[in-house]
Amino acid sequence: MAAIRQMAGRGTEPLAGGEVIEGEEAVDAAAGGAEGASSPVELAATAEPDRPKWNASYATTFWRNLSATARQAMVRVSQSPDYTEKRAQLMDELNLTQRELSGSLSSQGHSMNRLKRRRGGVDLPRPMTYDKAADVYVLDSNFAGALQHMQVD
């Protein structure tokens, strides 16, 4: 139970000498302390070395079940430097409101679930995520490579 609480950021982390810290501090301590803490993206990358990566086969199955607007958004972001694009710019390019863009991108969750069912529970990273702090959409680099391999325009 303690391990589950710790993973959720609500657990306790014993320190040398028997002192105990709780909550988010426990997560920071497990990550190497505030001084050595990595970004959430770096922690996720190092914590999941065996996670499958996107390839053309997975991307093709995923792509079939995606809405047309979500496809357009992903193609636009895949053509951007570092596979990132500001939300306002993407909304302008696709002539969509924030609600319309978010709604169309929700189809990636449905498509991910279908992919998991069809491919034996494969647990791939979300192909496109939203970074709230930077107000940008970020496309997974492996997924972008798979799109290029599929020659999607």
CYANA upper distance limits for C-alpha pairs under 8 A (distance plus 0.5 A):
  1 MET  CA      5 ARG  CA      6.82
  2 ALA  CA      6 GLN  CA      6.54
  2 ALA  CA     11 GLY  CA      6.42
  2 ALA  CA     12 THR  CA      7.64
  3 ALA  CA      7 MET  CA      6.66
  3 ALA  CA     11 GLY  CA      7.73
  4 ILE  CA      8 ALA  CA      6.76
  4 ILE  CA     11 GLY  CA      7.98
  5 ARG  CA      9 GLY  CA      6.69
  5 ARG  CA     10 ARG  CA      5.45
  5 ARG  CA     11 GLY  CA      4.66
  5 ARG  CA     12 THR  CA      8.09
  6 GLN  CA     10 ARG  CA      6.03
  6 GLN  CA     11 GLY  CA      4.37
  6 GLN  CA     12 THR  CA      6.69
  6 GLN  CA     13 GLU  CA      7.97
  6 GLN  CA     23 GLY  CA      8.09
  6 GLN  CA     26 ALA  CA      7.44
  6 GLN  CA     27 VAL  CA      7.34
  7 MET  CA     11 GLY  CA      7.85
  7 MET  CA     27 VAL  CA      8.09
  9 GLY  CA     23 GLY  CA      5.66
  9 GLY  CA     24 GLU  CA      5.63
  9 GLY  CA     26 ALA  CA      7.33
  9 GLY  CA     27 VAL  CA      6.19
 10 ARG  CA     22 GLU  CA      7.02
 10 ARG  CA     23 GLY  CA      4.60
 10 ARG  CA     24 GLU  CA      7.10
 10 ARG  CA     26 ALA  CA      8.24
 11 GLY  CA     22 GLU  CA      6.21
 11 GLY  CA     23 GLY  CA      6.04
 11 GLY  CA     26 ALA  CA      7.22
 12 THR  CA     20 VAL  CA      6.76
 12 THR  CA     21 ILE  CA      5.99
 12 THR  CA     22 GLU  CA      4.86
 12 THR  CA     23 GLY  CA      7.01
 12 THR  CA     26 ALA  CA      6.20
 13 GLU  CA     20 VAL  CA      6.20
 13 GLU  CA     21 ILE  CA      5.93
 13 GLU  CA     22 GLU  CA      6.92
 13 GLU  CA     26 ALA  CA      5.49
 13 GLU  CA     27 VAL  CA      8.44
 13 GLU  CA     29 ALA  CA      7.74
 13 GLU  CA     30 ALA  CA      7.93
 14 PRO  CA     18 GLY  CA      6.62
 14 PRO  CA     19 GLU  CA      6.43
 14 PRO  CA     20 VAL  CA      5.04
 14 PRO  CA     21 ILE  CA      7.08
 15 LEU  CA     19 GLU  CA      5.63
 15 LEU  CA     20 VAL  CA      6.31
 15 LEU  CA     21 ILE  CA      7.99
 21 ILE  CA     25 GLU  CA      6.88
 21 ILE  CA     26 ALA  CA      6.27
 22 GLU  CA     26 ALA  CA      5.75
 23 GLY  CA     27 VAL  CA      7.52
 24 GLU  CA     28 ASP  CA      6.84
 25 GLU  CA     29 ALA  CA      6.56
 26 ALA  CA     30 ALA  CA      6.59
 27 VAL  CA     31 ALA  CA      6.70
 28 ASP  CA     32 GLY  CA      6.89
 28 ASP  CA     33 GLY  CA      5.51
 28 ASP  CA     34 ALA  CA      6.42
 28 ASP  CA     37 ALA  CA      7.08
 29 ALA  CA     33 GLY  CA      4.86
 29 ALA  CA     34 ALA  CA      7.75
 31 ALA  CA     36 GLY  CA      7.91
 31 ALA  CA     37 ALA  CA      5.99
 31 ALA  CA     38 SER  CA      7.75
 31 ALA  CA     43 LEU  CA      8.27
 32 GLY  CA     36 GLY  CA      5.73
 32 GLY  CA     37 ALA  CA      6.01
 33 GLY  CA     37 ALA  CA      6.16
 38 SER  CA     42 GLU  CA      6.44
 38 SER  CA     43 LEU  CA      6.64
 39 SER  CA     43 LEU  CA      6.79
 40 PRO  CA     44 ALA  CA      6.59
 41 VAL  CA     45 ALA  CA      6.68
 42 GLU  CA     46 THR  CA      6.73
 43 LEU  CA     47 ALA  CA      6.41
 44 ALA  CA     48 GLU  CA      6.69
 45 ALA  CA     49 PRO  CA      7.27
 51 ARG  CA    123 ASP  CA      7.36
 51 ARG  CA    124 LEU  CA      7.32
 52 PRO  CA    122 VAL  CA      7.81
 52 PRO  CA    123 ASP  CA      7.24
 52 PRO  CA    124 LEU  CA      6.28
 53 LYS  CA    124 LEU  CA      6.73
 53 LYS  CA    125 PRO  CA      8.05
 53 LYS  CA    142 ASN  CA      6.99
 53 LYS  CA    143 PHE  CA      8.49
 54 TRP  CA     58 TYR  CA      6.62
 54 TRP  CA     59 ALA  CA      7.01
 54 TRP  CA    124 LEU  CA      7.32
 54 TRP  CA    142 ASN  CA      5.80
 54 TRP  CA    143 PHE  CA      5.66
 54 TRP  CA    146 ALA  CA      7.10
 55 ASN  CA     59 ALA  CA      6.54
 55 ASN  CA    142 ASN  CA      7.45
 55 ASN  CA    143 PHE  CA      7.30
 55 ASN  CA    145 GLY  CA      8.17
 55 ASN  CA    146 ALA  CA      5.58
 56 ALA  CA     60 THR  CA      6.42
 56 ALA  CA    146 ALA  CA      5.10
 56 ALA  CA    147 LEU  CA      7.48
 56 ALA  CA    149 HIS  CA      6.87
 56 ALA  CA    150 MET  CA      6.72
 57 SER  CA     61 THR  CA      7.03
 58 TYR  CA     62 PHE  CA      6.67
 58 TYR  CA    115 LEU  CA      8.04
 59 ALA  CA     63 TRP  CA      6.28
 59 ALA  CA    143 PHE  CA      7.43
 59 ALA  CA    146 ALA  CA      6.82
 59 ALA  CA    147 LEU  CA      7.59
 60 THR  CA     64 ARG  CA      6.85
 60 THR  CA    150 MET  CA      8.07
 61 THR  CA     65 ASN  CA      7.82
 61 THR  CA    115 LEU  CA      6.97
 62 PHE  CA     66 LEU  CA      7.24
 62 PHE  CA    108 GLN  CA      8.48
 62 PHE  CA    111 SER  CA      6.10
 62 PHE  CA    112 MET  CA      6.98
 62 PHE  CA    114 ARG  CA      8.27
 62 PHE  CA    115 LEU  CA      6.45
 63 TRP  CA     71 ARG  CA      7.96
 63 TRP  CA    111 SER  CA      8.20
 65 ASN  CA    107 SER  CA      8.37
 65 ASN  CA    110 HIS  CA      8.34
 65 ASN  CA    111 SER  CA      5.75
 65 ASN  CA    114 ARG  CA      8.44
 66 LEU  CA     70 ALA  CA      6.96
 66 LEU  CA     71 ARG  CA      7.01
 66 LEU  CA    107 SER  CA      6.28
 66 LEU  CA    108 GLN  CA      6.59
 66 LEU  CA    111 SER  CA      6.50
 67 SER  CA     71 ARG  CA      6.79
 67 SER  CA    104 SER  CA      6.99
 67 SER  CA    105 LEU  CA      8.35
 67 SER  CA    107 SER  CA      6.66
 68 ALA  CA     72 GLN  CA      6.80
 69 THR  CA     73 ALA  CA      6.74
 69 THR  CA    101 LEU  CA      8.28
 69 THR  CA    104 SER  CA      6.50
 69 THR  CA    105 LEU  CA      8.24
 70 ALA  CA     74 MET  CA      6.68
 70 ALA  CA    101 LEU  CA      8.25
 70 ALA  CA    104 SER  CA      5.89
 70 ALA  CA    105 LEU  CA      5.60
 70 ALA  CA    107 SER  CA      7.72
 70 ALA  CA    108 GLN  CA      8.05
 71 ARG  CA     75 VAL  CA      6.64
 72 GLN  CA     76 ARG  CA      6.70
 72 GLN  CA     94 LEU  CA      8.28
 73 ALA  CA     77 VAL  CA      6.76
 73 ALA  CA     90 LEU  CA      7.55
 73 ALA  CA     94 LEU  CA      7.91
 74 MET  CA     78 SER  CA      6.49
 74 MET  CA    128 MET  CA      7.77
 74 MET  CA    139 LEU  CA      7.72
 75 VAL  CA     79 GLN  CA      6.94
 75 VAL  CA    147 LEU  CA      8.46
 75 VAL  CA    152 VAL  CA      7.79
 75 VAL  CA    153 ASP  CA      6.92
 76 ARG  CA     80 SER  CA      7.22
 76 ARG  CA     90 LEU  CA      8.14
 77 VAL  CA     83 TYR  CA      5.97
 77 VAL  CA     84 THR  CA      6.31
 77 VAL  CA     85 GLU  CA      6.26
 77 VAL  CA    137 TYR  CA      7.91
 77 VAL  CA    138 VAL  CA      7.84
 77 VAL  CA    139 LEU  CA      7.05
 78 SER  CA     83 TYR  CA      5.66
 78 SER  CA     84 THR  CA      8.19
 78 SER  CA    139 LEU  CA      7.12
 78 SER  CA    144 ALA  CA      6.04
 78 SER  CA    147 LEU  CA      8.47
 79 GLN  CA     83 TYR  CA      7.30
 80 SER  CA     84 THR  CA      6.49
 80 SER  CA     85 GLU  CA      6.95
 83 TYR  CA    138 VAL  CA      6.34
 83 TYR  CA    139 LEU  CA      5.75
 83 TYR  CA    140 ASP  CA      7.93
 83 TYR  CA    141 SER  CA      7.46
 83 TYR  CA    144 ALA  CA      8.03
 84 THR  CA    136 VAL  CA      6.75
 84 THR  CA    137 TYR  CA      6.01
 84 THR  CA    138 VAL  CA      5.01
 84 THR  CA    139 LEU  CA      6.86
 85 GLU  CA     89 GLN  CA      7.47
 85 GLU  CA     90 LEU  CA      7.14
 85 GLU  CA    136 VAL  CA      5.76
 85 GLU  CA    137 TYR  CA      5.90
 85 GLU  CA    138 VAL  CA      7.34
 86 LYS  CA     90 LEU  CA      6.80
 86 LYS  CA    135 ASP  CA      6.46
 86 LYS  CA    136 VAL  CA      4.70
 86 LYS  CA    137 TYR  CA      6.82
 87 ARG  CA     91 MET  CA      6.60
 87 ARG  CA    135 ASP  CA      6.48
 87 ARG  CA    136 VAL  CA      5.72
 87 ARG  CA    137 TYR  CA      6.80
 88 ALA  CA     92 ASP  CA      6.63
 89 GLN  CA     93 GLU  CA      6.61
 90 LEU  CA     94 LEU  CA      6.64
 91 MET  CA     95 ASN  CA      6.15
 91 MET  CA     96 LEU  CA      5.46
 91 MET  CA     97 THR  CA      6.71
 91 MET  CA     98 GLN  CA      7.24
 91 MET  CA    101 LEU  CA      7.30
 92 ASP  CA     96 LEU  CA      7.10
 96 LEU  CA    100 GLU  CA      6.26
 96 LEU  CA    101 LEU  CA      6.47
 97 THR  CA    101 LEU  CA      6.69
 98 GLN  CA    102 SER  CA      6.59
 99 ARG  CA    103 GLY  CA      6.41
100 GLU  CA    104 SER  CA      6.62
101 LEU  CA    105 LEU  CA      6.72
102 SER  CA    106 SER  CA      6.79
103 GLY  CA    107 SER  CA      7.95
105 LEU  CA    109 GLY  CA      8.48
106 SER  CA    110 HIS  CA      7.72
107 SER  CA    111 SER  CA      6.65
108 GLN  CA    112 MET  CA      6.43
108 GLN  CA    126 ARG  CA      8.40
108 GLN  CA    127 PRO  CA      8.46
109 GLY  CA    113 ASN  CA      6.80
110 HIS  CA    114 ARG  CA      6.89
111 SER  CA    115 LEU  CA      6.62
112 MET  CA    116 LYS  CA      6.70
112 MET  CA    126 ARG  CA      8.21
113 ASN  CA    117 ARG  CA      6.85
114 ARG  CA    118 ARG  CA      6.65
115 LEU  CA    119 ARG  CA      6.34
115 LEU  CA    121 GLY  CA      8.31
115 LEU  CA    122 VAL  CA      8.06
116 LYS  CA    120 GLY  CA      6.49
116 LYS  CA    121 GLY  CA      4.76
116 LYS  CA    122 VAL  CA      5.64
116 LYS  CA    123 ASP  CA      7.29
117 ARG  CA    121 GLY  CA      6.17
125 PRO  CA    140 ASP  CA      8.24
126 ARG  CA    140 ASP  CA      7.91
127 PRO  CA    139 LEU  CA      6.26
127 PRO  CA    140 ASP  CA      5.64
127 PRO  CA    143 PHE  CA      6.42
128 MET  CA    137 TYR  CA      7.18
128 MET  CA    138 VAL  CA      6.03
128 MET  CA    139 LEU  CA      4.86
128 MET  CA    140 ASP  CA      6.55
129 THR  CA    137 TYR  CA      6.18
129 THR  CA    138 VAL  CA      5.79
129 THR  CA    139 LEU  CA      7.03
130 TYR  CA    135 ASP  CA      7.67
130 TYR  CA    136 VAL  CA      6.38
130 TYR  CA    137 TYR  CA      4.94
130 TYR  CA    138 VAL  CA      6.61
131 ASP  CA    135 ASP  CA      6.13
131 ASP  CA    136 VAL  CA      5.83
131 ASP  CA    137 TYR  CA      6.59
131 ASP  CA    138 VAL  CA      7.52
132 LYS  CA    136 VAL  CA      7.39
139 LEU  CA    143 PHE  CA      7.61
139 LEU  CA    144 ALA  CA      7.15
140 ASP  CA    144 ALA  CA      6.74
141 SER  CA    145 GLY  CA      6.73
142 ASN  CA    146 ALA  CA      6.75
143 PHE  CA    147 LEU  CA      6.72
144 ALA  CA    148 GLN  CA      6.84
145 GLY  CA    149 HIS  CA      6.71
146 ALA  CA    150 MET  CA      6.65
147 LEU  CA    151 GLN  CA      6.65
147 LEU  CA    152 VAL  CA      6.19
148 GLN  CA    152 VAL  CA      6.77
